[in-house]
Amino acid sequence: MSSTKQALKPSASKEKPKLGMGSIINLSMGFMGIQMGFGLQNGNASRILANYGADVHQLSWFWIVAPLTGLIVQPIIGHMGDNTWGKLGRRKPYFLIGAILAALGLIFLPNANIVAGEGMTAADFLGISAILWIGIAFLALMDVSFNISMEPFRALVGDMLPASQGTLGFSVQTILIGAGAIIGSFLPWVLTNWFDVANYAGEGMVAPNVIWSFYFGAAILMFTILYTVITVKEYPPEDFKKFQGEQDAAVEEEVSKSSALAQIFKDAREMPTRMKRLGWVQFFSWFALFTMWVYTTSALATHHFELSPDDTHSETFNTAGDLQNFLFGWYNVFALIFAFLLNPIAKVTSRKFVHILALTCGGLGLISLQLIENTDYLVFSMVGIGFAWASILTMPYALLLDSLPPAKMGVYMGIFNFFIVIPQIINALIGGPIVHAFFDDYAIYYLAFGGFLFILAALLTLRIKEPLFNEAKKLKQ
């Protein structure tokens, strides 16, 4: 450490003004549209790829694109956002670009067979059909785009709100995320059951209810992003510096003089202890979530509809896919409800207690999918999963916020994303072989394993230095 940096002492910084509820909502309105697209992807990507010919033990390999792009893109976008000041602001240019690309991915993923054309139908590379490769490419475009957009929204809340409103800001963001996910998850089911849009289109084709859902998702995504761009005015550089002490100003100057890659690696090595401990909690939480997103359709089809694992084209398989969307819609409903309770419960207990409770409920919910055989009652499994999802989107960031320097908010939010994407990458590599070798392609057993990992994540939350029942007495570590 240089002598200049050692001589600096924390100076009193001007506290950011508190924002009204309307302004806090505006900060994350675009995230609602992104999550609608993300919900459509989570509920339908495996189904679409299976329609194009993917086997169940291949699905996780194709899903690897999502966490891999997050690992690369989010820290870079976070670092760039920390050092960007333009006419649109600091964060808004990035999620606007990401939204445009994500909308294109939503339009083209369910139409990969049309893009391929009749001449490429029989073509294959490495044993995978051209149609499936094109579908994977559009899935990759969506993943890159979502990652470009998501990190700046997390950082925007940190930029604009004082620490005293951090939990509220991320809770509101979770509520809007839940609303978007509910719309995206229910859309295919609603189009079929309310408007008689077909849910089956024959071998090698994507069902019309899925295609039209993706079109609606692209339109709503663009509308909500533009709403945030128009209604939010980010702090200009001169105002932002007033909210920093001398140490933070020196950190910002140091960051601006270093290369992006070098600074990202340096910050990763020097991450706060609390961030490391939260990282393990995130690791097992997101390993479980990835398991659920990739394998639920196959698990429902084989365990509850008694199909063989290689039946991925029948009308019954697509019915199982619609049931997944229906159930995912309900876990997002329960997440939305619980999001309203996060801040009040945390005030009378602690953020740490809320997260332990929610993750435990999520583990029991995921395990119960194997135990409940009547599909009419599977919605009860979604209660605990919804609680876990709401807390995962809120509490780790609220716990992290007051341990990060403002000048590095974006890059540390991006680095924190490592603990989200690395477990998904590992799961993508080993999940398929495990399901194939140990469970004979019956994915319901792997879902139950994910439930136990939720409970492990809850136990690891105990390592966070914060009293379980006294949030006012915070211990930072």
Secondary structure as GFF3:
##gff-version 3
##sequence-region A 1 477
A	DSSP	alpha_helix	3	7	.	.	.	ID=ss1
A	DSSP	alpha_helix	21	51	.	.	.	ID=ss2
A	DSSP	three_ten_helix	56	58	.	.	.	ID=ss3
A	DSSP	alpha_helix	59	63	.	.	.	ID=ss4
A	DSSP	alpha_helix	65	82	.	.	.	ID=ss5
A	DSSP	alpha_helix	92	108	.	.	.	ID=ss6
A	DSSP	three_ten_helix	109	111	.	.	.	ID=ss7
A	DSSP	alpha_helix	112	116	.	.	.	ID=ss8
A	DSSP	three_ten_helix	118	120	.	.	.	ID=ss9
A	DSSP	beta_strand	124	125	.	.	.	ID=ss10
A	DSSP	beta_strand	128	129	.	.	.	ID=ss11
A	DSSP	alpha_helix	130	160	.	.	.	ID=ss12
A	DSSP	three_ten_helix	163	165	.	.	.	ID=ss13
A	DSSP	alpha_helix	166	195	.	.	.	ID=ss14
A	DSSP	alpha_helix	208	231	.	.	.	ID=ss15
A	DSSP	alpha_helix	237	242	.	.	.	ID=ss16
A	DSSP	alpha_helix	246	257	.	.	.	ID=ss17
A	DSSP	alpha_helix	260	269	.	.	.	ID=ss18
A	DSSP	alpha_helix	273	299	.	.	.	ID=ss19
A	DSSP	pi_helix	300	304	.	.	.	ID=ss20
A	DSSP	alpha_helix	315	348	.	.	.	ID=ss21
A	DSSP	alpha_helix	351	371	.	.	.	ID=ss22
A	DSSP	three_ten_helix	375	380	.	.	.	ID=ss23
A	DSSP	alpha_helix	381	392	.	.	.	ID=ss24
A	DSSP	alpha_helix	395	401	.	.	.	ID=ss25
A	DSSP	three_ten_helix	406	408	.	.	.	ID=ss26
A	DSSP	alpha_helix	409	416	.	.	.	ID=ss27
A	DSSP	alpha_helix	418	439	.	.	.	ID=ss28
A	DSSP	alpha_helix	444	460	.	.	.	ID=ss29
A	DSSP	three_ten_helix	461	463	.	.	.	ID=ss30
###
